[in-house]
Amino acid sequence: MTKAERNWVLYDVGNSAFVLLVSTIMPIYFNYLAGNAGLSSVDYLAYWGYATSAATIIVALLGPVFGTLADTKGLKKPIFTATMLIGGIGCLALGFARQWMVFLIIYIIAKTGFSGSLIFYDSMLGDVTTEERMDNVSSQGYAWGYIGSCVPFVLCLGIVLGAGKIGISMELAMMISFAIVAVWWIGATIPLLKIYKQKHYVERKPRAIRNSFKRLGVTLKNVRNEKKIFLFLLAFFFYIDGVYTIIDMATAYGTALGFDSTKLLLALLVTQIVAFPFAIIFGKLANCYKTERLITICIGAYLGIAIFAIFLREQWQFWVLAILVGIFQGGIQALSRSYFAKIIPPEKSGEYFGLMDICGKGASFLGTTVISLISQVTGKVNIGVGAISVFFVLGMIVFRMATAEEKGEGKKVRMRFGEDGVS
């Protein structure tokens, strides 16, 4: 990879430490705080889901505007830096929270900063590499993010599990852990900030914020006319719902079922290790097979995972679930990102990735909210988790419609110009 590609990948290594913390240790620590306050396991899962939903809906509302602003010449890097710092400093502040409601409020702020930074980070892909290398570079980002995040995670896990032996409290152990992740995240961002240059942009005009809303309106109209892009975004909304919900709620789900916390954390560490080679494998497979075919396979696999989760009863089944998620998680995320980058105008990547983020965050909001509501109404978390399988079915159907639309466009071009390219 080029230096620009490597430094872009390195940010995935940094921010993935926060993702792993959110999906593993953080829900368990929140359960500790909630338990001290007398919350039941069902309410604990529900409140965690509501907090995650709140963060996603905030970014869904801000994302398109941020994305449109980021396409303006000279603005992408500073706004990216600001959102990254909000996330990193918020992560550090979590270590000082001792009351469960305060913890959730800080978590929402940190998660909002993290999610906002990804809009700009994803839209940088077209600036750091070529279209031919997008699948591979995108996959490398997720792959090294998975394995790289294990370094701070193992340190944090050792501190949290060994807190009693080294003579520190759980609160101090978590404070140190949050600090480690924040420093890792911000530190891994510095190389990208040093060398990144925005190649695709629109010229800056007076009243940038007002103009960003105007451009966003034009983009929304164009999306309705670009049937292929519209259908992909709709499909992405459905199938990524399950992916993000599983990432956000896996540890909370296992904890609510009464599984051993240490084994849950180790199982999710296995997910990261398994995801590393398989993310790279899917990137290599994209050189041999069409990206849309590989995405379809991943959606089908996640449908099977969601159905399997309904019948989760034993700890060993959670380990199987963790391995299966590791196999397909990087593939579906990386290939979706690179596929979308190929079908949108590169100079408007921020705007379009902002719209993509609406779909991703809106779906995640819907998924975590559905799990929380159904779990509270029925008193059974398995039923709530099982509901997300419907979204994979809908995602598969609409994605097939999107690929059929793309084939239809290609056929029209061939009919117009002929096999030799002459009209």
N, C-alpha and C positions, 0 to 999 in steps of 0.2 A: 504494500500500500504506500501511497504518497504520504508526505508529512501531514498535509491537510487532512487526509482521510484518517490517519492514525490518531491525530489530536481530536478529531470529531468522534471517533470511536471511544476515546478516553473519557469523554463526558458521560457516555453510557456506563462506563465502569464506575464513575463517581456517583451519579444519581441513582444507579441500581442498588447501591448500599442502603439508600433511604427506602426504596421499594421493598427490599428484603426485610428491613426493620419493621416497616408498616405491616407486612404480611406475617410476621413471626413473633418477635419479642414484644412489640408494642401492644397488640391486643391482649396478650397475657398480662402485661403490666397494668393495662386498663382494667382487666378483670380483677386484679389485685386491689386497685383503688376502688372499684365499684363494689367489690365484696366487703371492704371495710366500711362502705356506706350502706350496706344492707340490700343491694340490688340483687334480684334473682338472676339465674343464668339466661332466661329468656329475655328479660329486660336488658341485661348486659349486651346480648347479641343485637337486640333491636336498636339501642342507643348508639352502639358502634356503627351500625348500618346507617342510621340517620345522619351521623356526623360525616361519614364518607359521602353520603348523598348530598349533603349541604355543600361540601367542598367541590364536588363535581358540577353542581348546578351553577355555582359562582363562576367557575372557569368556562362553563358552556355559554354563559351570558357575556363574559369579557373576551373570550377567545377570538371571535371573528374581528372585533375592533382592534385587539392587539395584533392579530395577524395582518390586517390591512395596514396598520401603522408600520409594521415591521417591513413591509415591502417597499416603503419609502426609503430613498437613498440615505444611508448613514444611520438608520434608526434600529435596524434589526439587532445588532450587537449590544447597544446600550439597554434596550428593553429586555433582551434575553438575560443580561447581567443582573438587572434589577429583580426580575422574577426568581432567578437562581438564588440570589442573596436572601430574598424573603423566605424561600424554602429552607435554606441552610441555617439562617439565624433562628427561624421558627423551630427547626429540629433541635437546635441547642437549647432553646427556651423550654422545650418539653421536659427537660431534666429538672426544672425548678418547680414544676406543677405537682401539688400534693393532694388536690381535690379533683374528683373525677370530672366535674363540669368544666373547671378551668383547663384541665388537660385536653378535653374535647375541643374547646374553643381555640387553643393554641394549635392543636392538630389540624383543625380546619384551615387556619392561616398557612401553616407549613405545607399542607397538601395542595392548597391553592397555588402557592408559589412554585412548588414542584411541577404541578400539571401545566401551569402557564409557561414555564421554561421549555417544556417539551414541544409546544407549538412552534417556537422559534428554532429549536434544535432540529426538529424534523424537517422544517422548511430549509435548513442549511444544507441538506443533503445534495440538492442540485448545484450548490456553490462549491462543494468540496470534491465532487467526483463527476464522472460522465454518465450518460444514460445507460451505456452498455455495462457499467460496473455497479449500478445502483443496487441490484438484488444482492450481490456479493457483499458490498460495503455495508448495506443495511443489516444483513445477517451477521456480519462480523461485529457490528455494534451491539446487537442483542447478545451474541455469544460471549464476547469478552465482558459485557456487563454482568452476565450471569456468574461467570467464574471469578471475575474481579471483585464482585460484591461479597464473595465468600470470605475474603481476607479480613475486613473489618467485622463481618458477622461472627466469625470464629472468635475473634478477640472479645467482642461484646458477650458472646455466649459463655465464654470462659469466665468472664467477670461476673455475669449475672448468676450462673449456676454455682460458682465458687465463692460467692459473696460471704457466706457464713464461715468458710474455711480461712479466708484472708482477713476476716474480722471487720467487714463493712456491712452496712445495712442495705436492704434491697433498693431503697431510694437513692443512696449514693452510687450503687452499682449501675442503676439506670441512668443517673446523671452523667457518669463517665461514658457510658455506652452512647448516649445521644451526642455527646461532645466528639467522640471518635468518628461517628458517622458524619457529623457536620463538617469536621475538618477534612475528612476523606473526600467528601462531595465537593466542597469549595476548592480544595487543592487540585483535584483532577480536572477542574474547569479552566484553570489558569493557562495551560498550553494552548487550548482552543482559542481563548480570548487574545492571546499574543499574536496568532498568525491568521485568524479568520478575516476574510475579505468578502464583502457582499458583491457578487458578480451580476446577479439578476435583480433588477429593481425598477421602480418607477421614479421619475424625478420628483424632488421635493418641491411642494408648492406652499404658498401662504395658507394659514388656517389648516394645518395638517389633520387635525382631529375631524373637522367638518368634512374635509375632502375624503377622509378615510371612510366615513359613513356613506358618502356618495359612491365611492368605488365599490363598497360592500354591496350597495343596492344593485349596481350594474352586474357584479359577480353573481348575485342571487338570481338575477334574470337570466344570465348566461347558463347557470347550472340547470335551470328548468329547460332550456333549449338543448343543452348537451345531455342527451338522454343516457348515454353511457356513464358519464360522471354522476348524474343524479341517481341512477339505479345502483351504482357501486356504493355511494354514500348511504343509501337506504339499506342495502345489504349489510354494509359495515356496521350500521347502527344496531342491527339485530344480532349478528353473530359475535361482535366484540363485546356485547352486553354480558354474555356468559363468560367470556375470557377474563374481563376486568373484574367481574363479580367474584369469580373463583379466586383470583389473585388477592382481592381485598378481604374476602371473608373466609378463606381456607382455615386459618388458625383459629379464628373466632368460632367457626363451625365445629372444629374438632374439640375445642375447649368446652363448648356448650354440650357436646355429647359425652363429656367427662373423660376424654382421653388424657393420658399422661403428658404434661406440658413439655418435658424434656424430649420425649420421643417425637412429639409433634414438630419441635424445632429441628431435630435431626432429620426427620422425613423431608421437611421443606429445604433443608440444606442439600439433600440428595436431589431434589428437584432442580436446584441451581446447577449442580454438577452434571446431571443428565442433559439439561438444556444446552450446556456449552457446546458439546460436539454436534448435537442435532440441529442447532441453529446454523452452524457452519455447513452441515450436510445439506440442509434445505437451500442454502445459498448456492451451493455447488450444483444441486439438482436443477436449479433454475436455469443453468446453462444448457441443460439437456431436455428439459420439459417446460411446457408453458407455465408461466407463473399462476395463471388462473386455475389450472388443473391442480397444482400443489395446494393452493388456497382451499379448493373444494375438498381435497382429502383432509386437510386440517379441520375444516368445519365439521365434516362427518365424524372425525375422531373425537372432537369435543362434545358432539351430541352423545356419543357413547359414554364419555366420561361423566357427563351430567346425569345420565340415566343410572350409571353405576353408583353415583353419589347418593341417590335416593335410598339405596339399600345398605348404606354404610352403617355398620354396627360395631365392628371390631377394629382394634388398633392396626392390625396387619393390613386391613383393607385400605386404611388411610395411606399406608406406605405404597401400596399398589397405585392408588390414586395419584400420589405425589410423583411417581415415576412416569405415569402416562401423561400427566400435565407437562412434565419436563421435556418429553419427546416432541410435543406439538406446540408448546407455548411460544418459543422463539420463532418458529417457522411462520405461524399465522400472523404474528405481529410484524416481523421484518418484511415478509413478502407483501403484506397489505400496504405498508409504508412505501416500499419501492414501486409497487404496482400503481399506486395513486400518484406518486411523483412523476411517473412516465406519461400519465394521461392528462395532466394539467399544464397550463402555461407556466414556464419556469419563472417568468418575471412577476407572477402573481402567486408564488408558492405559499407565501405567508397567509394570504387571504384564503386560499383553498384548504391549507392545513388547519386554518382556524375553523372552517366549516367542518372539516373532518373531525376536529376536536369536539365540536358540538355534538356530532353523532356519537363519538366515543364516550364523552362525558355524560351526554344525555342517556345513553344506554346504560352506563354504569350506575347512574342515578336511579334509573328504573329498576335495574336488577337488584341492587342492594335494598331499595325500598320495598320491592315485592317480597324478598326474603324476610325482611323485618316484619312487614304487616302480616303475611301469612303465618309466620312463626308465632306471633303474638295471638292471632285469632284462633289458630288451631292448637297452640301449645306444643307443636311438633316441628322441630327445625328441619327434619328430613323433607317434609312436604314443601316447605318454603324453598329449599335448595333445588328440589326437583322441578320447580316451576320454570327455572331458567332454560330447561331443555327445549321449551317451545320457541325460544328466541333463536336457537341454532337451526331449527327446522325452517323458520321464516327466513333466516339469513341465507340458508342454502338455496331456497327457492328464488329469492330476489337476485342473488349473485349469479345464478344460472341465467336469469333474464338479462343481466348486465353483460355477460359474456356473449349471449346470443345477439344482443344489440351490436356489440363490437364486431362480431363476425358479419352481421348484416351490412355494416358500414364498409368493411373490407370488400365484400362482394360487390357493392355499388361502385367502388373505386375501380375494381377490375373490369366491370362491365363498361365503365365509361372510357377507360384508357386502353383496354385490351391487354393481352399478355405481354406485349413488348413495350408497354408504357406509352403507345402512340394513340391519340384520340381518333 
